[in-house]
């Protein structure tokens, strides 16, 4: 069965978004095709037919979920291979949505905070196992028994600290949301807690769950509180305010010229207006302005589809100036910032009036960004649609050319070696010739072969490819062999 995704509602109260059952991210057949292949780094393009279907999809899902606008960009390696937009970022002014329109990105902001964490770790400014109280002594770190305990920066970054989803200082935010949605009272703005009230609350917070509770990676106890606490700790560790750091250390190096901390438009910086659709009246209503305040590291950034496409490309480019390849892989494998759903990584953001998502397939170096200015949008249906159209173009066929496999293989770190050679169109090996005399290798998977005799004795050869899809290594008998 293909894996399922859980829905990240960011700062949202459960009443903000309909509880829609999540579908699988991919059609099963697409998943089966792609999980065993290796990526190619040559630029690939999608056909005009696929492009047309994606354009239809944008319009179709916009109508299906009553979104004022939907913007999509699809990335392969370091290039945008498709982009499209439909609708308006401002319904009154009829401002068309484009790939450069700015939207609140809500919980995708956590990806920037997680990147900041890894940058400071690489520089030796912090360590991942440090207690957050070293930088934020206002936090007592009480466990469920009322005893103080260590809460590491890594726990906060991976949602394994056991902290509640939100700080009690967010009470006014959620109460005002309920007034708006349940009592239909007029609410001018929605405000997360100030830094002062957030700090005051840290002395009263008790963990809701045991730290490192054993759960599937997509069911961790998601905590906005934890990421706000993490951002505050990192800000103090580097002695630079969060806003300035994000701009100078992340946005500027990647040329994210239309990304920054903030959720409200100004005369110099127009951000899309948020809306919710009233089914009983068949009309859009603009949502109140949201001020992130102390929750900025968890939900306070704006960006564009083009900028987030660049951010995705940085996850594939091991030579970028943002992070080392090791840090990128650590983030992906440990779920630092990312929500893992093999072979995918994703993060969703949402708040009253906005929903957004980034998805990447690290192995195929394909990803996409979806930005909307609506309260209700089920991304998994759209993800299925995108993946079924785009991913097969990057699922490469098995390497069956015998010449790719012929050559001498030497034991890495040892002195043993053997050959694979071709005879009469078949592949043979000098490995264990006393047991498998005159026995040809048979393909068994995309880049694997089996050596088997008539009695059923067998040995499996698992070949590994380099970035140019050339055979370079072999896993044989639990040992590594290098092709000369």
C-alpha positions as CSV (number, residue, x, y, z in Angstrom):
1,X,0.0,0.0,0.0
2,X,1.3,3.5,-0.8
3,X,2.0,5.7,2.2
4,X,-0.4,8.3,3.4
5,X,0.2,11.9,4.3
6,X,-1.2,13.8,7.3
7,X,-2.4,17.3,6.9
8,X,-0.4,20.1,8.5
9,X,-2.7,22.8,9.6
10,X,0.0,25.1,10.8
11,X,-1.3,27.5,13.4
12,X,-4.9,26.6,12.6
13,X,-7.5,25.7,15.1
14,X,-9.4,22.6,13.9
15,X,-12.4,24.7,12.9
16,X,-10.3,26.7,10.5
17,X,-10.2,23.9,7.9
18,X,-12.6,21.1,7.1
19,X,-11.4,17.7,8.3
20,X,-11.1,16.2,4.8
21,X,-9.8,12.6,4.5
22,X,-6.4,12.5,3.0
23,X,-5.7,10.5,-0.1
24,X,-2.5,8.8,-1.0
25,X,0.1,11.1,-2.6
26,X,0.6,9.0,-5.7
27,X,-1.3,6.5,-7.8
28,X,0.2,3.2,-6.8
29,X,1.4,2.4,-10.3
30,X,3.4,5.7,-10.4
31,X,5.0,4.9,-7.1
32,X,6.0,1.4,-8.2
33,X,7.6,2.8,-11.3
34,X,9.8,5.4,-9.7
35,X,11.0,4.1,-6.4
36,X,13.8,2.0,-7.8
37,X,15.2,4.4,-10.4
38,X,18.2,6.7,-10.3
39,X,18.0,10.4,-11.2
40,X,19.4,12.0,-14.3
41,X,21.0,15.4,-14.1
42,X,20.4,16.4,-17.7
43,X,17.6,18.8,-18.1
44,X,14.3,17.2,-19.1
45,X,11.2,18.8,-20.4
46,X,7.5,17.9,-20.2
47,X,5.5,17.7,-23.4
48,X,2.9,20.2,-24.6
49,X,0.2,17.7,-23.8
50,X,1.3,17.4,-20.2
51,X,1.6,21.1,-20.0
52,X,-2.0,21.6,-21.2
53,X,-3.2,19.0,-18.7
54,X,-1.4,20.8,-15.8
55,X,-3.1,24.1,-16.9
56,X,-6.4,22.4,-16.9
57,X,-5.6,21.0,-13.5
58,X,-4.9,24.4,-12.0
59,X,-8.2,25.8,-13.2
60,X,-10.1,22.7,-12.2
61,X,-8.8,22.5,-8.7
62,X,-9.2,26.2,-8.3
63,X,-12.9,25.8,-9.0
64,X,-13.3,22.6,-7.1
65,X,-12.0,24.1,-3.9
66,X,-13.4,27.7,-4.4
67,X,-9.9,29.3,-4.4
68,X,-9.6,32.9,-5.6
69,X,-6.3,31.9,-7.1
70,X,-3.9,29.0,-7.5
71,X,-0.3,29.2,-8.6
72,X,1.9,26.1,-9.4
73,X,5.5,25.7,-10.3
74,X,7.3,22.4,-11.0
75,X,11.0,22.1,-10.6
76,X,13.6,19.6,-12.0
77,X,17.0,20.0,-10.5
78,X,17.8,23.7,-11.0
79,X,15.1,24.7,-13.5
80,X,11.4,25.5,-13.4
81,X,10.0,23.1,-16.0
82,X,6.4,24.3,-15.7
83,X,4.6,27.3,-14.1
84,X,1.0,28.4,-14.3
85,X,-1.5,30.6,-12.4
86,X,-5.2,31.2,-12.4
87,X,-7.4,33.7,-10.6
88,X,-6.8,36.8,-8.5
89,X,-4.8,37.8,-5.5
90,X,-7.2,40.6,-4.9
91,X,-10.8,40.0,-6.0
92,X,-11.9,43.6,-5.6
93,X,-9.1,45.0,-7.7
94,X,-9.0,42.0,-10.0
95,X,-5.2,41.7,-9.6
96,X,-4.1,38.5,-11.5
97,X,-2.1,35.9,-9.8
98,X,1.3,35.2,-11.3
99,X,4.4,33.1,-10.4
100,X,5.8,36.3,-8.8
101,X,2.7,37.1,-6.6
102,X,3.5,37.2,-2.9
103,X,1.5,35.0,-0.5
104,X,1.7,34.2,3.2
105,X,3.5,30.8,3.4
106,X,2.6,30.1,7.0
107,X,4.2,26.9,8.3
108,X,6.5,26.6,5.3
109,X,8.3,29.3,7.3
110,X,9.5,26.4,9.5
111,X,11.7,25.3,6.6
112,X,13.6,28.5,6.8
113,X,14.0,28.2,10.6
114,X,15.2,24.6,10.2
115,X,17.7,25.8,7.6
116,X,18.9,28.5,10.0
117,X,19.4,25.7,12.6
118,X,21.6,23.7,10.3
119,X,23.7,26.7,9.2
120,X,24.5,27.6,12.8
121,X,25.3,23.9,13.5
122,X,27.7,23.9,10.6
123,X,29.4,27.0,11.9
124,X,29.8,25.5,15.3
125,X,27.7,28.2,16.9
126,X,25.2,25.7,18.4
127,X,25.0,21.9,18.8
128,X,21.9,19.9,17.9
129,X,21.8,18.2,21.4
130,X,22.0,21.5,23.3
131,X,19.3,22.3,25.8
132,X,17.2,25.2,24.6
133,X,17.2,26.6,28.1
134,X,20.9,27.6,27.5
135,X,19.5,30.3,25.2
136,X,16.0,30.7,26.5
137,X,16.1,30.4,30.4
138,X,12.6,31.6,30.5
139,X,11.5,28.1,29.4
140,X,11.2,25.8,32.4
141,X,11.0,22.6,30.3
142,X,8.6,20.8,32.7
143,X,7.7,17.3,31.8
144,X,4.2,15.7,32.4
145,X,5.2,14.9,36.0
146,X,6.1,18.5,36.6
147,X,9.9,18.0,36.7
148,X,12.3,20.1,34.5
149,X,14.1,18.1,31.8
150,X,16.3,18.8,28.9
151,X,14.7,19.8,25.6
152,X,17.2,19.8,22.8
153,X,17.2,22.0,19.7
154,X,17.0,18.8,17.6
155,X,13.8,17.8,19.5
156,X,12.2,21.1,18.7
157,X,13.2,20.9,15.0
158,X,11.8,17.4,14.6
159,X,8.6,17.8,16.6
160,X,9.7,15.2,19.1
161,X,10.0,17.4,22.2
162,X,6.5,16.5,23.6
163,X,5.5,20.2,23.7
164,X,1.8,21.1,23.0
165,X,0.9,22.2,19.5
166,X,0.5,25.9,20.6
167,X,1.4,28.2,23.4
168,X,-1.3,29.2,25.9
169,X,-0.4,32.8,24.9
170,X,-2.2,32.0,21.6
171,X,-5.6,32.0,23.4
172,X,-6.8,35.3,22.0
173,X,-5.9,34.2,18.5
174,X,-8.1,31.1,18.6
175,X,-10.9,32.8,20.6
176,X,-11.1,35.5,17.9
177,X,-11.1,32.9,15.2
178,X,-14.0,31.1,16.9
179,X,-15.9,34.4,17.2
180,X,-15.5,35.0,13.5
181,X,-16.3,31.5,12.3
182,X,-18.8,30.3,14.9
183,X,-20.6,33.4,16.0
184,X,-20.0,35.4,12.8
185,X,-18.8,38.3,14.8
186,X,-16.7,41.0,13.1
187,X,-13.0,40.5,13.8
188,X,-10.6,43.1,12.5
189,X,-7.4,41.1,12.8
190,X,-6.0,37.9,14.1
191,X,-2.9,38.3,16.3
192,X,-0.5,35.7,17.6
193,X,1.2,36.5,20.9
194,X,3.7,39.3,21.4
195,X,7.2,38.3,22.3
196,X,6.6,39.5,25.9
197,X,3.5,37.3,26.3
198,X,5.2,34.4,24.6
199,X,8.2,34.6,27.0
200,X,5.9,34.9,30.0
201,X,4.0,31.8,29.0
202,X,7.2,29.8,28.7
203,X,7.5,29.7,32.5
204,X,4.1,27.9,32.7
205,X,4.2,25.4,29.9
206,X,4.2,21.7,30.6
207,X,5.0,19.0,28.0
208,X,1.9,17.3,26.7
209,X,3.6,14.1,25.5
210,X,6.7,12.1,26.4
211,X,9.8,13.4,24.5
212,X,10.8,11.1,21.6
213,X,7.5,9.2,21.8
214,X,7.7,6.3,19.3
215,X,5.4,7.3,16.4
216,X,5.4,7.1,12.6
217,X,7.3,10.1,11.2
218,X,4.1,11.5,9.7
219,X,2.3,11.4,13.1
220,X,4.8,13.3,15.3
221,X,3.3,15.7,17.7
222,X,3.5,18.8,15.5
223,X,4.3,21.9,17.6
224,X,4.2,25.6,16.4
225,X,5.2,26.4,20.0
226,X,8.4,24.3,19.5
227,X,9.4,26.1,16.3
228,X,8.8,29.6,17.8
229,X,10.9,28.6,20.8
230,X,13.6,27.2,18.4
231,X,13.6,30.5,16.4
232,X,14.0,32.5,19.6
233,X,16.9,30.4,20.7
234,X,18.7,30.6,17.4
235,X,18.2,34.3,17.3
236,X,19.9,34.7,20.7
237,X,22.6,32.2,19.8
238,X,23.7,34.2,16.7
239,X,23.0,37.6,18.3
240,X,21.1,38.8,15.3
241,X,17.3,39.3,15.0
242,X,15.5,36.6,13.2
243,X,14.2,38.8,10.4
244,X,17.7,40.0,9.5
245,X,19.3,36.6,9.6
246,X,16.7,35.0,7.3
247,X,17.3,37.8,4.7
248,X,21.1,37.9,4.9
249,X,21.9,34.1,5.3
250,X,19.1,32.5,3.3
251,X,17.2,34.8,1.0
252,X,20.1,36.8,-0.3
253,X,22.4,33.8,-1.2
254,X,19.6,32.1,-3.1
255,X,18.3,35.4,-4.7
256,X,14.9,35.0,-3.0
257,X,14.2,38.7,-3.7
258,X,10.5,38.5,-2.9
259,X,10.7,36.5,0.3
260,X,10.8,37.8,3.8
261,X,9.4,38.0,7.3
262,X,5.9,39.5,7.3
263,X,2.3,38.6,6.6
264,X,0.7,42.0,6.0
265,X,0.8,44.2,2.9
266,X,2.3,47.6,2.8
267,X,2.5,50.2,0.0
268,X,6.0,48.8,-0.9
269,X,5.2,45.1,-0.5
270,X,1.8,43.8,-1.7
271,X,0.8,40.4,-0.4
272,X,-2.2,38.5,-1.7
273,X,-5.4,38.9,0.2
274,X,-6.8,35.9,2.0
275,X,-10.4,34.7,1.5
276,X,-12.8,32.0,2.7
277,X,-15.8,30.8,0.6
278,X,-19.3,30.8,2.2
279,X,-21.1,27.9,0.6
280,X,-24.5,28.9,1.9
281,X,-24.2,32.3,0.2
282,X,-22.0,31.3,-2.7
283,X,-19.5,34.2,-2.2
284,X,-16.0,35.0,-1.1
285,X,-15.3,36.9,2.2
286,X,-12.0,38.5,2.9
287,X,-10.3,37.1,6.0
288,X,-8.8,39.3,8.7
289,X,-5.2,40.3,8.6
290,X,-3.0,37.9,10.5
291,X,0.0,39.2,12.5
292,X,2.5,36.5,13.4
293,X,4.5,38.4,16.0
294,X,6.4,36.0,18.2
295,X,5.3,33.1,16.0
296,X,7.3,34.3,13.0
297,X,9.7,31.4,13.0
298,X,6.7,29.0,12.8
299,X,4.4,31.0,10.5
300,X,5.5,34.5,9.7
301,X,7.1,34.5,6.2
302,X,5.8,35.5,2.8
303,X,7.2,34.3,-0.5
304,X,6.4,33.7,-4.2
305,X,6.1,30.6,-6.2
306,X,9.3,31.5,-8.1
307,X,11.3,32.0,-4.9
308,X,10.1,28.8,-3.4
309,X,11.0,27.0,-6.6
310,X,14.6,28.3,-6.0
311,X,14.4,27.1,-2.5
312,X,13.5,23.6,-3.8
313,X,16.4,23.6,-6.3
314,X,18.7,24.3,-3.4
315,X,17.7,21.0,-1.9
316,X,19.1,19.2,-5.0
317,X,22.2,21.4,-5.6
318,X,25.0,20.1,-3.4
319,X,27.2,23.0,-4.4
320,X,24.9,25.8,-3.3
321,X,26.1,28.3,-0.7
322,X,23.3,27.6,1.7
323,X,24.1,24.2,3.3
324,X,26.5,21.3,2.9
325,X,25.2,18.1,1.3
326,X,25.5,16.4,4.7
327,X,23.2,18.9,6.3
328,X,20.7,18.7,3.4
329,X,20.6,14.9,3.8
330,X,20.3,15.1,7.6
331,X,17.3,17.4,7.3
332,X,15.6,15.1,4.8
333,X,16.4,11.8,6.6
334,X,15.7,13.0,10.2
335,X,12.7,15.1,9.4
336,X,14.3,18.4,10.4
337,X,11.8,20.9,9.0
338,X,10.6,18.4,6.4
339,X,7.6,16.0,6.9
340,X,8.7,12.7,5.5
341,X,6.7,10.4,3.3
342,X,9.1,8.2,1.4
343,X,10.0,8.8,-1.4
344,X,8.7,12.3,-0.8
345,X,9.4,15.2,1.5
346,X,6.8,17.9,2.0
347,X,5.6,20.8,4.1
348,X,2.2,22.4,4.1
349,X,1.2,25.8,5.5
350,X,-2.2,27.1,6.3
351,X,-4.0,29.9,8.1
352,X,-7.5,31.4,7.7
353,X,-7.4,32.6,4.1
354,X,-4.2,30.9,2.9
355,X,-3.0,27.4,2.1
356,X,0.3,26.4,0.5
357,X,2.6,23.4,0.0
358,X,6.0,22.4,-1.2
359,X,6.8,18.8,-2.2
360,X,10.1,17.2,-3.3
361,X,11.2,13.9,-4.6
362,X,15.0,14.0,-3.7
363,X,16.0,11.0,-5.7
364,X,14.4,12.2,-8.9
365,X,15.2,15.8,-8.1
366,X,11.6,16.8,-8.9
367,X,9.5,19.1,-6.8
368,X,6.6,21.5,-6.9
369,X,5.1,24.6,-5.1
370,X,1.4,25.3,-4.8
371,X,0.2,28.7,-3.4
372,X,-3.4,29.6,-2.8
373,X,-5.4,32.3,-1.0
374,X,-8.2,30.3,0.4
375,X,-9.0,28.5,3.6
376,X,-10.0,25.1,2.3
377,X,-7.8,23.2,-0.2
378,X,-7.0,19.5,-0.3
379,X,-3.5,19.2,-1.6
380,X,-3.3,15.5,-1.9
381,X,-5.8,15.3,-4.7
382,X,-3.8,17.9,-6.6
383,X,-0.5,16.1,-5.8
384,X,-1.9,12.9,-7.3
385,X,-2.8,14.8,-10.4
386,X,0.6,16.4,-10.8
387,X,2.6,13.3,-10.0
388,X,0.7,11.1,-12.4
389,X,1.4,13.6,-15.2
390,X,5.0,14.6,-14.5
391,X,6.9,11.9,-12.7
392,X,6.7,9.2,-15.4
393,X,8.8,11.5,-17.6
394,X,11.7,11.2,-15.1
395,X,11.3,7.4,-14.4
396,X,14.1,6.0,-16.5
397,X,14.2,2.6,-18.0
398,X,16.5,-0.1,-16.6
399,X,20.1,-0.2,-17.8
400,X,20.2,-3.4,-20.0
401,X,23.2,-2.6,-22.1
402,X,25.7,-5.4,-21.2
403,X,28.7,-3.2,-21.9
404,X,27.8,-1.0,-19.0
405,X,28.5,-3.9,-16.6
406,X,31.7,-5.4,-18.2
407,X,35.0,-4.7,-16.5
408,X,37.1,-5.5,-13.5
409,X,35.6,-5.0,-10.0
410,X,38.0,-4.5,-7.1
411,X,37.2,-5.0,-3.4
412,X,37.2,-1.6,-1.7
413,X,39.8,-1.7,1.0
414,X,41.0,-5.2,0.0
415,X,43.1,-6.9,-2.6
416,X,40.5,-9.3,-4.2
417,X,39.1,-8.6,-7.7
418,X,37.1,-10.4,-10.4
419,X,35.8,-9.6,-13.9
420,X,32.4,-9.5,-15.6
421,X,32.7,-10.1,-19.3
422,X,30.5,-10.6,-22.4
423,X,30.3,-13.8,-24.5
424,X,27.9,-14.4,-27.2
425,X,25.6,-11.6,-26.0
426,X,25.5,-12.8,-22.5
427,X,27.3,-11.7,-19.3
428,X,29.6,-14.0,-17.3
429,X,31.8,-13.5,-14.3
430,X,35.0,-14.9,-12.9
431,X,33.5,-14.7,-9.4
432,X,33.0,-18.2,-7.9
433,X,33.7,-20.0,-11.2
434,X,34.3,-23.2,-9.3
435,X,30.6,-23.1,-8.2
436,X,29.0,-21.4,-11.2
437,X,31.0,-22.7,-14.1
438,X,29.7,-21.5,-17.5
439,X,26.7,-19.8,-15.8
440,X,25.4,-16.6,-17.3
441,X,24.2,-13.6,-15.2
442,X,20.5,-12.8,-15.4
443,X,18.9,-9.4,-14.9
444,X,16.8,-9.2,-11.7
445,X,15.6,-5.6,-11.4
446,X,16.7,-2.3,-12.9
447,X,20.3,-2.5,-11.9
448,X,20.7,-5.9,-10.3
449,X,21.6,-9.4,-11.6
450,X,21.6,-12.9,-10.2
451,X,24.0,-15.8,-10.7
452,X,22.0,-19.0,-10.2
453,X,22.7,-22.7,-10.9
454,X,20.3,-25.5,-11.6
455,X,20.0,-26.5,-7.9
456,X,18.8,-23.1,-6.9
457,X,22.0,-21.8,-5.3
458,X,22.3,-18.1,-6.2
459,X,24.3,-14.9,-5.6
460,X,22.9,-11.4,-6.1
461,X,24.8,-8.6,-7.7
462,X,23.5,-5.1,-6.9
463,X,25.0,-2.4,-9.0
464,X,25.1,1.3,-8.2
465,X,25.2,4.2,-10.6
466,X,27.0,7.5,-10.5
467,X,25.4,10.8,-11.4
468,X,25.8,10.1,-15.1
469,X,24.0,6.8,-14.8
470,X,27.2,4.8,-15.3
471,X,27.8,1.6,-13.3
472,X,30.5,2.6,-10.7
473,X,30.0,0.4,-7.6
474,X,28.7,-3.1,-6.8
475,X,27.3,-4.5,-3.6
476,X,28.1,-8.2,-3.5
477,X,28.2,-10.6,-0.6
478,X,27.7,-7.6,1.9
479,X,30.9,-6.0,0.6
480,X,31.6,-3.0,-1.7
481,X,33.4,-3.4,-5.0
482,X,34.5,-0.7,-7.3
483,X,34.4,-0.9,-11.1
484,X,37.8,0.0,-12.5
